[in-house]
């Protein structure tokens, strides 16, 4: 009886630890915090992405870039990412952005993951 109980605990722990990192991260992720803005990133299977931002005034900004996924750490790198909102001082500055992948969520800022997250 103890053996069965121990086996169930190990299986539960294994699945709960691995459930945060999906096997396929491609698809469209939408920032739900944006309010009147429309903000999303689309990850394509050829390791490119499309970033789209429409402001509440109707101004559209978008760009393409490349992405790398490190499954062992469940981390995504978006190369040449441009910040179009979030009150970043220099919005034209491109960066390589490291993002944590958690289930169907891209977490840009772990301390404020609802505001800065995108959901599939």
Number of C-alpha atoms within 10 A of each C-alpha: 6 7 8 9 9 11 12 12 11 12 10 11 12 11 10 10 9 13 12 15 19 15 11 10 21 16 15 16 20 19 21 17 14 18 10 12 18 17 23 22 22 18 21 15 12 9 13 16 22 16 20 17 21 18 16 12 8 11 9 14 14 14 13 18 16 17 21 13 18 11 14 7 10 17 18 21 17 22 18 16 22 22 19 20 14 10 8 11 9 10 12 11 12 12 13 15 15 18 19 21 23 16 16 16 22 25 22 19 14 13 9 10 13 17 16 17 22 22 18 16
